[in-house]
Amino acid sequence: MRLVVQKFGGTSVSTPGMRCEVVARVNEALSAGLSSVVVVSAMGRLGEPYATDSLIELSQQQGCDTTPRDLDMLLSCGETISAVITAGVLRAAGIDSVSLTGWQAGIHTDDKFYDAQIVAVEPDRVVRLLEEGKVVVVAGFQGVNEAGDITTLGRGGSDTTAAALGAALAAEVVEIYTDVDGVKTADPRIVPEARTIEIVGHFEVCQMASEGAKVVHPRAVEIAMRSNVPLRVKSTRGGGPGTLIATGRRMGWPMISDGRPVTAVTHVPALAQIQVRPRSGELSTDVELRIFECMAEAGISVDLINVSPVKVGYTVSEKLADRAIATLAQLDLDVSVETGCAKVSVVGLGMRGVPGVMARVARALASAGVRILQTADSHATISCLVRESDMEKAIVALHTQFELAEPAKINNGFHNGRLPPGGR
């Protein structure tokens, strides 16, 4: 059976007009001879009645003492409502459809409420319904643990549901529909000339997502990468091929670099920089270990880690800064914190082993009057901590420095990774 998984985000199912676009995209898949599994997010955003953030706000009213288990039961309602409405709209358009919750679709998770991990997918019921000629509409973002409790998958969880179903069903592609026309070289709200990337590898997009790009959740990309399932990010309104995310021959042609070391610029706002120093002398390895153990025990994720004999520096989410400082108070150390920070990163597999990339980053930021507070890097990323007030001009400066708005250049006879006519 040839099939596609089509995931539609909250804005894509929030209005009657947008749901008509969903019908059009499903019809396109069916007309191409594909069976379709549709995965949907909760309808709309904060302020709209069935949005996830609205349900969270509801749970906090009147001093309600909601347990994590009960909160997940409440939050799963948004996607369930969306699945029912979407299936009904498809049936009204003449498309035989059925709605399923995450657990009815066979999504099994661990016991971590609100941020559960998928541990298994048993899609037998989905397969039976597809064989009956139905479009199967699955509520994203949710599953069930071993005890039979409803769990939710955290932010971006519907992407994860779609990728997991795509892997379990051996889908030809998982299509992620959103309000932009693909993965961009930067946030178009900050860089209007940001270009849509035509084709990119799983690993590179996973790095971009981990460093702040919002189009696809990194957990979903990891699942697709392990299963070698292509993803395609497209606009719900149609009008273009979007961005193909694939590896090797699943791309349909060889993976050829366009010669640029950087593929995109990403950002993460609202960070706090924490620096921990001994009151005298150097930090012992035991104390260094204890600093990070304290963060782990407090449930605080750390980033941009910099360790030296006289100082440990790292960043945390700004909303967790007070908790981090209170946790470190048990240690006899000098602790300083600077809030109002942001991480700006350049991402690209093309930078590996290429000299001068950091020099170009530093030159761009210096020319824009942006001070670098801290850095970290890997073979595919260079991240700089800057003041949040400088974040947007840092993004623009880096996007310009690496000429990311320009069309891809011809490299070794290839253009955008495509074989030229008659080429091999």
Secondary structure, 3 states (H helix, E strand, C coil): CCEEEEEECHHHHCCHHHHHHHHHHHHHHHHCCCEEEEEECCCCCCCCCCCHHHHHHHHCHHHCCCCHHHHHHHHHHHHHHHHHHHHHHHHHCCCCEEEECCCCCCEEECCCCCCCCEEEECCHHHHHHHHCCCEEEEECCEEECCCCCEEECCCCHHHHHHHHHHHHCCCCEEEEEECCCCCECCCCCCCCCCCECCEECHHHHHHHHHCCCCCCCHHHHHHHHHHCCCEEEEECCCCCCCEEECCHHHHCCCCCCCCCCCCEEEEEEEEEEEEEEECCCCCCHHHHHHHHHHHHHCCCCCEEEEEECCEEEEEEEHHHHHHHHHHHCCCCEEEEEEEEEEEEEEECHHHCCCCCHHHHHHHHHHHCCCCCCEEEECCCEEEEEEEHHHHHHHHHHHHHHCCCCCCCCEECCEECCECCCCCC
